[in-house]
Amino acid sequence: MFRNNPIFTEILIALMGLLLFIPFIGGLHLFDWDEINFAESAREMILTGDYLTVQIDFIPFWQKPPLFIWMQVLSMKIFGINEFAARLPNVLCGMLTLVVLFRVGRRLYDSEFGWFWVIAYIGSFLPFLYFKSGIIDPWFNLFIFTAMVNMIYFLEADRGKKKWQNLVLSAVLLGLANLTKGPVSILLFGLTIFIFWSLNKFRLKIFWTEILAFSGILIVVGGAWYLIQIAVGNFSVILDFIRYQIQLMQTQDSGHGGFFLYHFVVLLLGVFPVSIFALKGFRRSYYDSNFQKRFKFWMIVLFWVVLITFTLVKTKIVHYSSLCYFPLSFLGAYVIYKVIHKRIKNYRWLNIIYASVGILIGIIFTLTPVLASRIDWLIELGFFQDPFAQANIMSDVYWSGFEGLIGVLFILGIVASLILLKQDKKIAYVVMFLNVTIFLNLVLFLTAGKIEGYSQKALIEFCEERQGEDCYVSTLGMKSYAHLFYAAKPVPVNVKAQDQAWLAQGDIDKTAYFILRSKTLDYFQENYPELEVIYEKNGFTFCKRDKPDND
């Protein structure tokens, strides 16, 4: 398993990533809001030929820079405008991420540690699933992490050419992170260095000339798109972008609230099982060199900077704390590596937490088909009190009952790994993470489509039916990008078509279709009496308004 040839191993890891991440990425619709948001921006770039401006509904969209959108555009140029092309950039990111983890782990300890870091990362829930998604964060996180690693190498290296290579590469990678999602990358990077510097009694081997060089490269790479926007007269887009970033920090974005410790829970459960073993990794180092100790401390500082920052941010979204996956998986792999080599004893409390959480997850998935057949009972008990949620959960989704075997197999995998811990710890940990990988693939293959049936499937099917029809498609009283991407909205000829009120009561020149939540139907029919209900399904009401007869 642990080969001595690093080039061979890295090629093997890249191929393994391709085999793990590419299945099913084209078999499931993109999810509102984020996945469809970015894919739609890429589609509109292709339609308009304007590759400088990020747009949504053919209006400048100031919330994100364009680098990831450009990746999706290139993918769509090759594979067409579809789910596979929208998600493929993150498959490639996953392959590269695994190679990076192996390379950093091998340099830090040895090939065995590199392998366990790789296996721990892909054998945990959210890190695995994110490489099958079409969201920005995998590339954003990889750029920041590699920028941080190269900065660590720079600070640890002796003076010379290699040291400058690390400095330049760190600045370039941080600039790319800024072009991917914005200046929050610089904030997280800067805070991590400042906190480490403070805790290290303000001792870092860096000179003003190096700081100026780093800053200059960062401005050139990371600021290129912003400077071009200003040069072509789009300064207002930059101002709107800055205002939006500040707004996310200070206020709760619509539909994205959460309790204060939201991200603590997300990381503990979402990065299971490596998150459980990482709990021990926050304590002192065991039998490490000075560089290994400092690297571990860098990872702990990075983890807390990201976690605390997004705990304080009012808007709560699962992937906001996803940069923590790198330090968290490192700390978990560190503990496992030390246990295998008998530098840390196999703590029973870690195994108990691992077994308890894993078995609970397995039970939930085992019972899912049973609960799905008793929706009326769940509603009577007080679950799903919101009318829209009730209509969603009452969707006609077929469960055979065999889907529950996924949970049973997962529990058996948990038990098998615990038994193996007493015999061969190395094999036990491999089984532990392999069990999660198999479980997630079975979930995607057997249940992901059913879960979509409870949420957005009715909406997307309606939009897909409108493709090719000369009509308008809009939403009323709800936020969605699905009608833009899945109805394949063309470049608007009539600027009035961007106005919902005009579509609902103006002198339209062709049929307009509307999507709204059923619970708001009375309100919109009262305000727009010309709306004609076509049908209702899964909590959505689909209406239309025909072109007025002016004869």
C-alpha positions as CSV (number, residue, x, y, z in Angstrom):
1,M,0.0,0.0,0.0
2,F,2.8,2.5,0.9
3,R,5.1,2.6,-2.1
4,N,8.5,4.2,-2.0
5,N,8.3,6.0,-5.3
6,P,6.6,9.3,-4.6
7,I,5.8,10.1,-8.3
8,F,4.2,6.7,-8.8
9,T,2.2,7.2,-5.5
10,E,1.0,10.7,-6.5
11,I,-0.2,9.4,-9.9
12,L,-2.0,6.6,-8.1
13,I,-3.6,9.0,-5.7
14,A,-4.7,11.3,-8.5
15,L,-6.3,8.3,-10.3
16,M,-7.9,7.2,-7.1
17,G,-9.4,10.7,-6.7
18,L,-10.8,10.6,-10.3
19,L,-12.4,7.2,-9.6
20,L,-13.9,8.3,-6.4
21,F,-15.2,11.8,-7.3
22,I,-16.4,11.5,-10.9
23,P,-19.2,8.9,-10.4
24,F,-22.7,10.4,-10.1
25,I,-21.7,14.0,-10.6
26,G,-23.9,14.3,-13.7
27,G,-26.8,12.2,-12.5
28,L,-28.3,14.7,-10.0
29,H,-29.7,18.2,-10.6
30,L,-27.7,21.1,-9.3
31,F,-29.0,22.4,-6.0
32,D,-30.4,25.8,-5.3
33,W,-28.9,28.2,-4.4
34,D,-25.1,28.0,-4.7
35,E,-24.6,25.2,-7.3
36,I,-27.1,26.6,-9.7
37,N,-25.9,30.2,-9.0
38,F,-22.4,29.5,-10.2
39,A,-23.4,27.3,-13.1
40,E,-25.8,29.9,-14.3
41,S,-23.2,32.6,-14.1
42,A,-21.0,30.4,-16.3
43,R,-23.9,29.7,-18.7
44,E,-24.6,33.5,-19.0
45,M,-20.9,34.2,-19.7
46,I,-21.1,31.8,-22.6
47,L,-24.3,33.2,-24.0
48,T,-23.3,36.8,-23.8
49,G,-19.6,36.4,-24.6
50,D,-18.8,38.7,-21.7
51,Y,-16.1,36.8,-19.8
52,L,-15.1,39.7,-17.7
53,T,-18.4,40.3,-15.9
54,V,-20.1,37.8,-13.5
55,Q,-23.8,38.0,-14.1
56,I,-27.0,36.4,-12.7
57,D,-30.2,36.9,-14.7
58,F,-28.0,38.9,-17.1
59,I,-27.5,41.5,-14.4
60,P,-24.0,42.1,-13.0
61,F,-23.5,39.9,-9.9
62,W,-21.1,41.5,-7.4
63,Q,-21.0,38.7,-4.8
64,K,-18.2,36.6,-6.3
65,P,-15.0,37.2,-8.4
66,P,-14.8,35.2,-11.7
67,L,-12.0,32.5,-11.4
68,F,-14.2,29.5,-10.5
69,I,-16.8,30.7,-13.0
70,W,-14.1,30.7,-15.7
71,M,-13.2,27.1,-14.7
72,Q,-16.9,26.1,-15.2
73,V,-17.0,28.0,-18.5
74,L,-14.1,26.0,-19.8
75,S,-15.6,22.8,-18.7
76,M,-19.0,23.7,-20.3
77,K,-17.2,24.6,-23.6
78,I,-15.9,21.0,-23.6
79,F,-18.7,19.0,-22.2
80,G,-21.7,21.2,-22.7
81,I,-23.9,23.1,-20.3
82,N,-24.9,20.5,-17.8
83,E,-24.4,19.2,-14.3
84,F,-21.4,17.1,-15.2
85,A,-19.5,20.1,-16.6
86,A,-20.5,22.4,-13.7
87,R,-19.1,19.9,-11.1
88,L,-16.1,18.7,-13.0
89,P,-13.7,21.5,-11.8
90,N,-14.1,20.3,-8.3
91,V,-13.3,16.7,-9.3
92,L,-10.0,18.0,-10.6
93,C,-9.6,20.1,-7.4
94,G,-10.2,16.9,-5.4
95,M,-7.5,15.0,-7.3
96,L,-5.0,17.9,-6.8
97,T,-6.0,18.2,-3.1
98,L,-5.2,14.6,-2.4
99,V,-1.8,14.9,-4.1
100,V,-1.0,18.0,-2.1
101,L,-2.0,16.3,1.2
102,F,0.3,13.4,0.4
103,R,3.2,15.6,-0.7
104,V,3.0,17.8,2.4
105,G,2.5,14.8,4.7
106,R,5.4,12.9,3.2
107,R,7.7,15.9,3.6
108,L,6.5,16.4,7.2
109,Y,6.8,12.7,8.3
110,D,6.9,10.0,5.7
111,S,4.8,8.4,2.9
112,E,2.7,6.4,5.5
113,F,1.6,9.6,7.1
114,G,0.8,11.2,3.7
115,W,-1.3,8.2,2.9
116,F,-3.3,8.4,6.1
117,W,-3.9,12.1,5.7
118,V,-5.3,11.4,2.2
119,I,-7.4,8.5,3.4
120,A,-8.7,10.4,6.4
121,Y,-9.7,13.3,4.2
122,I,-11.6,11.3,1.5
123,G,-13.0,9.0,4.2
124,S,-14.9,11.8,6.0
125,F,-18.3,13.0,5.1
126,L,-18.2,16.6,3.9
127,P,-14.6,16.7,2.6
128,F,-15.6,13.8,0.3
129,L,-18.9,15.2,-0.8
130,Y,-17.6,18.7,-1.6
131,F,-15.5,17.4,-4.5
132,K,-18.7,16.1,-6.1
133,S,-20.3,19.5,-5.9
134,G,-20.4,22.6,-8.0
135,I,-19.6,25.2,-5.3
136,I,-16.6,27.5,-5.1
137,D,-15.2,26.5,-1.8
138,P,-13.0,23.4,-2.7
139,W,-10.7,25.5,-4.9
140,F,-10.9,28.5,-2.6
141,N,-9.8,26.4,0.4
142,L,-7.0,24.7,-1.6
143,F,-5.6,28.0,-2.7
144,I,-5.5,29.3,0.8
145,F,-4.1,26.1,2.3
146,T,-1.3,25.8,-0.2
147,A,-0.6,29.5,0.2
148,M,-0.3,28.9,3.9
149,V,1.9,25.8,3.5
150,N,4.3,27.7,1.2
151,M,4.4,30.5,3.7
152,I,5.3,28.0,6.5
153,Y,8.1,26.6,4.2
154,F,9.3,30.1,3.6
155,L,9.5,31.0,7.2
156,E,11.2,27.7,8.0
157,A,13.8,27.7,5.2
158,D,17.3,29.0,5.2
159,R,18.0,32.0,3.1
160,G,18.4,31.3,-0.6
161,K,16.6,30.7,-3.9
162,K,14.2,28.0,-2.6
163,K,13.0,30.3,0.1
164,W,12.1,33.0,-2.4
165,Q,10.3,30.4,-4.5
166,N,8.1,29.6,-1.6
167,L,7.4,33.3,-0.9
168,V,6.4,33.9,-4.5
169,L,4.3,30.8,-4.8
170,S,2.5,31.7,-1.5
171,A,1.6,35.2,-2.8
172,V,0.4,33.8,-6.2
173,L,-1.8,31.2,-4.5
174,L,-3.3,33.7,-2.1
175,G,-4.0,36.0,-5.1
176,L,-5.8,33.1,-6.9
177,A,-7.9,32.6,-3.7
178,N,-8.8,36.2,-3.8
179,L,-9.9,35.8,-7.4
180,T,-12.0,32.8,-6.5
181,K,-14.0,34.1,-3.6
182,G,-12.7,37.5,-2.5
183,P,-10.7,39.2,0.2
184,V,-11.9,37.0,3.0
185,S,-9.0,34.8,1.9
186,I,-6.5,37.5,2.7
187,L,-8.3,38.1,6.0
188,L,-8.0,34.5,7.1
189,F,-4.4,34.2,5.9
190,G,-3.4,37.4,7.6
191,L,-5.1,36.6,10.9
192,T,-3.5,33.2,11.0
193,I,0.0,34.7,10.5
194,F,-0.7,37.5,13.0
195,I,-2.0,35.1,15.7
196,F,0.9,32.7,15.2
197,W,3.3,35.6,15.3
198,S,1.8,36.9,18.5
199,L,1.8,33.5,20.2
200,N,5.4,33.1,19.1
201,K,6.4,36.2,21.0
202,F,6.6,38.3,17.7
203,R,9.5,36.3,16.3
204,L,9.3,35.5,12.6
205,K,12.2,35.4,10.2
206,I,10.9,37.9,7.6
207,F,12.3,41.2,6.3
208,W,10.5,44.3,4.9
209,T,11.8,43.6,1.4
210,E,10.1,40.2,1.5
211,I,6.9,41.7,2.8
212,L,6.9,44.2,0.0
213,A,7.6,41.6,-2.6
214,F,4.8,39.4,-1.3
215,S,2.4,42.3,-1.2
216,G,3.3,43.4,-4.7
217,I,2.7,39.9,-6.2
218,L,-0.5,39.5,-4.3
219,I,-1.8,42.8,-5.6
220,V,-0.9,42.0,-9.2
221,V,-2.4,38.5,-9.1
222,G,-5.2,38.9,-6.7
223,G,-6.2,42.4,-7.8
224,A,-6.0,42.0,-11.5
225,W,-9.8,41.5,-12.1
226,Y,-10.7,44.3,-9.7
227,L,-8.3,46.7,-11.4
228,I,-9.7,45.7,-14.8
229,Q,-13.2,46.3,-13.6
230,I,-12.2,49.8,-12.4
231,A,-10.4,50.5,-15.7
232,V,-13.5,49.7,-17.8
233,G,-15.7,51.8,-15.7
234,N,-17.3,49.2,-13.4
235,F,-16.1,50.7,-10.2
236,S,-19.7,50.4,-8.8
237,V,-19.4,46.6,-9.1
238,I,-16.4,46.7,-6.8
239,L,-18.2,48.9,-4.3
240,D,-21.2,46.6,-4.3
241,F,-18.9,43.6,-3.8
242,I,-17.3,45.2,-0.8
243,R,-20.6,46.2,0.7
244,Y,-21.9,42.6,0.3
245,Q,-18.9,41.1,2.1
246,I,-19.4,43.5,5.0
247,Q,-23.2,42.8,5.0
248,L,-22.5,39.0,5.4
249,M,-20.3,39.7,8.4
250,Q,-22.8,41.9,10.1
251,T,-26.2,40.5,9.3
252,Q,-27.9,37.2,8.7
253,D,-28.4,36.5,5.0
254,S,-31.9,35.4,4.0
255,G,-32.4,31.7,4.8
256,H,-28.9,31.3,6.3
257,G,-29.2,31.8,10.0
258,G,-28.1,29.5,12.8
259,F,-27.2,29.2,16.4
260,F,-23.9,30.5,17.8
261,L,-22.1,27.2,17.9
262,Y,-23.4,26.1,14.5
263,H,-20.0,25.5,12.9
264,F,-18.7,23.6,15.9
265,V,-21.5,21.0,15.3
266,V,-21.0,21.1,11.5
267,L,-17.3,20.2,11.8
268,L,-17.7,17.6,14.5
269,L,-20.5,15.7,12.6
270,G,-19.8,16.8,9.1
271,V,-16.1,15.8,9.2
272,F,-16.8,12.5,10.9
273,P,-14.9,10.3,11.6
274,V,-11.6,12.1,11.4
275,S,-13.0,15.0,13.5
276,I,-13.4,12.6,16.5
277,F,-9.7,11.6,16.5
278,A,-8.6,15.2,15.9
279,L,-10.0,16.0,19.4
280,K,-6.8,14.4,20.8
281,G,-4.6,16.2,18.3
282,F,-5.1,19.7,19.9
283,R,-3.0,18.6,22.9
284,R,0.8,18.6,23.0
285,S,3.0,17.0,20.3
286,Y,4.5,13.6,20.8
287,Y,8.1,12.7,19.8
288,D,8.2,15.4,17.1
289,S,11.0,17.5,15.6
290,N,10.8,21.3,16.1
291,F,9.5,21.8,12.5
292,Q,6.8,19.1,13.0
293,K,5.8,20.8,16.3
294,R,5.6,24.2,14.6
295,F,3.7,22.9,11.6
296,K,1.1,21.3,13.9
297,F,0.8,24.6,15.8
298,W,0.2,26.4,12.5
299,M,-2.6,24.0,11.8
300,I,-4.2,24.5,15.2
301,V,-4.0,28.3,14.7
302,L,-5.5,28.1,11.2
303,F,-8.3,25.9,12.5
304,W,-9.3,28.3,15.3
305,V,-9.0,31.4,13.2
306,V,-11.4,30.0,10.6
307,L,-13.8,28.5,13.1
308,I,-14.0,31.6,15.4
309,T,-14.2,34.0,12.4
310,F,-17.2,32.2,10.9
311,T,-18.8,31.6,14.3
312,L,-18.8,35.4,14.7
313,V,-20.2,36.0,11.2
314,K,-24.0,36.3,11.4
315,T,-24.7,34.4,8.1
316,K,-24.4,30.6,8.8
317,I,-23.7,28.3,5.8
318,V,-22.2,24.8,6.1
319,H,-19.3,25.4,3.7
320,Y,-18.2,28.7,5.4
321,S,-16.0,26.7,7.8
322,S,-14.8,24.2,5.2
323,L,-11.2,25.5,5.3
324,C,-11.1,23.8,8.7
325,Y,-11.2,20.4,6.9
326,F,-7.4,20.7,6.2
327,P,-6.2,21.3,9.8
328,L,-8.8,19.1,11.2
329,S,-7.9,16.1,9.0
330,F,-4.3,16.8,9.7
331,L,-4.8,16.6,13.4
332,G,-6.9,13.4,13.1
333,A,-4.3,11.8,10.8
334,Y,-1.6,12.8,13.3
335,V,-3.4,11.1,16.2
336,I,-4.0,7.9,14.1
337,Y,-0.3,7.9,12.9
338,K,0.9,8.2,16.5
339,V,-1.4,5.5,17.7
340,I,-0.2,3.1,15.0
341,H,3.4,3.8,16.0
342,K,2.6,3.6,19.7
343,R,3.5,7.2,20.4
344,I,-0.1,7.8,21.7
345,K,-2.1,5.1,23.3
346,N,-5.4,4.0,21.7
347,Y,-7.7,6.1,24.0
348,R,-10.9,4.3,24.7
349,W,-13.0,7.5,25.0
350,L,-12.1,8.3,21.3
351,N,-13.3,4.9,20.2
352,I,-16.5,5.3,22.3
353,I,-17.3,8.6,20.7
354,Y,-16.5,7.3,17.2
355,A,-18.7,4.2,17.7
356,S,-21.6,6.2,19.3
357,V,-21.7,8.9,16.6
358,G,-21.2,6.3,13.8
359,I,-23.9,3.9,15.0
360,L,-26.3,6.8,15.5
361,I,-25.8,7.9,11.9
362,G,-26.3,4.3,10.8
363,I,-29.5,4.0,12.7
364,I,-30.9,7.2,11.2
365,F,-30.2,6.0,7.7
366,T,-31.6,2.5,8.6
367,L,-34.8,4.1,9.8
368,T,-35.2,6.6,6.9
369,P,-37.3,4.4,4.7
370,V,-39.5,3.5,7.6
371,L,-40.0,7.2,8.6
372,A,-40.6,8.1,4.9
373,S,-43.6,5.8,4.9
374,R,-45.0,7.4,8.1
375,I,-45.0,11.0,7.1
376,D,-48.5,11.6,8.5
377,W,-47.4,10.3,11.9
378,L,-44.4,12.6,11.9
379,I,-46.6,15.6,11.1
380,E,-49.1,14.7,13.9
381,L,-46.1,14.6,16.3
382,G,-45.4,18.2,15.5
383,F,-42.6,17.9,12.9
384,F,-42.7,20.0,9.7
385,Q,-45.1,22.6,11.1
386,D,-44.4,25.0,8.2
387,P,-47.0,24.5,5.4
388,F,-44.3,24.6,2.7
389,A,-42.2,22.0,4.6
390,Q,-45.3,19.8,5.1
391,A,-46.1,19.9,1.3
392,N,-42.5,19.1,0.5
393,I,-42.3,16.1,2.8
394,M,-45.7,14.8,1.5
395,S,-44.1,14.4,-2.0
396,D,-44.8,11.2,-3.8
397,V,-41.3,9.6,-3.4
398,Y,-41.0,5.8,-3.7
399,W,-38.9,4.0,-1.0
400,S,-38.5,0.2,-1.5
401,G,-37.3,-0.3,2.1
402,F,-34.0,-1.8,1.0
403,E,-32.4,1.7,1.3
404,G,-32.2,1.1,5.0
405,L,-29.5,-1.6,4.4
406,I,-27.1,1.3,3.7
407,G,-27.3,2.2,7.4
408,V,-27.0,-1.5,8.5
409,L,-23.9,-1.9,6.4
410,F,-22.4,1.3,7.8
411,I,-23.0,0.0,11.4
412,L,-21.3,-3.3,10.5
413,G,-18.4,-1.4,9.1
414,I,-18.1,0.6,12.4
415,V,-18.2,-2.6,14.4
416,A,-15.6,-4.3,12.1
417,S,-13.2,-1.4,12.5
418,L,-13.5,-1.5,16.3
419,I,-12.8,-5.3,16.3
420,L,-9.8,-4.8,14.1
421,L,-8.4,-2.1,16.4
422,K,-7.5,-4.9,18.8
423,Q,-5.7,-6.9,16.1
424,D,-4.1,-4.6,13.5
425,K,-4.6,-0.8,14.0
426,K,-3.3,0.1,10.6
427,I,-5.9,-2.1,8.8
428,A,-8.6,-1.0,11.3
429,Y,-8.2,2.7,10.4
430,V,-8.2,2.0,6.7
431,V,-11.4,0.0,7.1
432,M,-12.8,2.9,9.1
433,F,-12.4,5.5,6.4
434,L,-13.2,3.0,3.5
435,N,-16.5,2.3,5.3
436,V,-17.4,6.0,5.1
437,T,-16.4,6.2,1.4
438,I,-18.6,3.2,0.5
439,F,-21.4,4.5,2.6
440,L,-21.4,7.9,0.9
441,N,-21.4,6.4,-2.6
442,L,-24.3,4.2,-1.7
443,V,-26.2,7.2,-0.3
444,L,-25.6,9.2,-3.5
445,F,-26.5,6.3,-5.7
446,L,-29.7,5.1,-3.8
447,T,-31.1,8.0,-1.9
448,A,-29.8,11.4,-3.1
449,G,-32.4,11.5,-5.9
450,K,-35.2,10.6,-3.4
451,I,-34.1,13.5,-1.1
452,E,-34.2,15.8,-4.1
453,G,-37.8,14.6,-4.6
454,Y,-38.7,16.2,-1.3
455,S,-37.1,19.6,-2.2
456,Q,-36.6,21.0,-5.6
457,K,-37.5,18.3,-8.1
458,A,-41.0,19.5,-8.9
459,L,-39.6,23.1,-9.5
460,I,-36.8,21.9,-11.8
461,E,-39.1,19.6,-13.8
462,F,-41.4,22.5,-14.5
463,C,-38.5,24.6,-15.6
464,E,-37.1,21.9,-17.9
465,E,-40.5,21.6,-19.6
466,R,-40.2,25.3,-20.6
467,Q,-36.9,24.8,-22.4
468,G,-37.3,25.8,-26.0
469,E,-40.6,27.5,-25.5
470,D,-40.8,31.2,-26.4
471,C,-42.0,32.4,-23.0
472,Y,-40.9,34.1,-19.8
473,V,-40.3,32.1,-16.6
474,S,-40.1,33.9,-13.3
475,T,-40.5,33.3,-9.5
476,L,-42.7,35.3,-7.2
477,G,-41.9,35.8,-3.5
478,M,-39.1,33.3,-3.4
479,K,-35.4,33.2,-4.2
480,S,-34.2,30.7,-6.8
481,Y,-31.9,30.4,-9.8
482,A,-33.4,27.2,-11.0
483,H,-35.7,28.8,-13.5
484,L,-32.7,30.6,-15.1
485,F,-30.6,27.5,-15.6
486,Y,-33.1,24.8,-16.2
487,A,-35.5,26.8,-18.4
488,A,-32.4,27.9,-20.3
489,K,-33.3,31.6,-20.2
490,P,-32.0,33.4,-23.3
491,V,-30.3,36.8,-23.4
492,P,-33.2,39.2,-22.7
493,V,-34.3,41.2,-25.7
494,N,-37.0,43.2,-23.8
495,V,-35.4,44.8,-20.7
496,K,-38.9,45.0,-19.1
497,A,-38.8,41.2,-18.8
498,Q,-36.5,41.6,-15.8
499,D,-39.4,43.2,-13.9
500,Q,-41.7,40.7,-12.1
501,A,-44.5,43.3,-11.8
502,W,-44.4,43.9,-15.5
503,L,-44.6,40.2,-16.2
504,A,-47.5,39.7,-13.8
505,Q,-49.6,42.7,-14.9
506,G,-47.9,44.6,-17.7
507,D,-48.4,44.5,-21.5
508,I,-46.4,41.3,-22.0
509,D,-45.6,40.1,-25.5
510,K,-45.7,36.4,-24.8
511,T,-46.8,33.9,-22.1
512,A,-45.3,34.3,-18.7
513,Y,-44.9,31.4,-16.3
514,F,-44.6,31.9,-12.5
515,I,-43.3,29.7,-9.7
516,L,-44.3,30.4,-6.1
517,R,-44.8,28.7,-2.8
518,S,-48.3,27.4,-2.4
519,K,-48.7,29.1,0.9
520,T,-48.3,32.5,-0.8
521,L,-50.8,31.9,-3.6
522,D,-53.7,33.8,-2.1
523,Y,-51.5,36.9,-1.6
524,F,-50.2,37.0,-5.2
525,Q,-53.6,36.2,-6.7
526,E,-55.0,39.1,-4.8
527,N,-52.3,41.4,-6.1
528,Y,-52.0,39.9,-9.6
529,P,-55.6,38.6,-10.4
530,E,-54.6,37.6,-14.0
531,L,-52.5,34.7,-12.7
532,E,-53.9,31.4,-13.7
533,V,-53.0,28.3,-11.7
534,I,-51.7,25.4,-13.8
535,Y,-51.1,23.0,-11.0
536,E,-49.6,22.6,-7.5
537,K,-47.0,20.1,-6.5
538,N,-44.7,19.5,-3.5
539,G,-45.4,22.9,-2.0
540,F,-45.0,24.8,-5.2
541,T,-47.7,26.4,-7.3
542,F,-47.1,26.9,-11.0
543,C,-49.1,29.7,-12.7
544,K,-49.2,31.4,-16.0
545,R,-50.4,34.6,-17.6
546,D,-51.1,34.7,-21.3
547,K,-50.3,37.6,-23.6
548,P,-53.1,40.2,-23.3
549,D,-55.5,40.4,-26.2
550,N,-55.3,44.1,-27.2
551,D,-57.7,43.7,-30.2
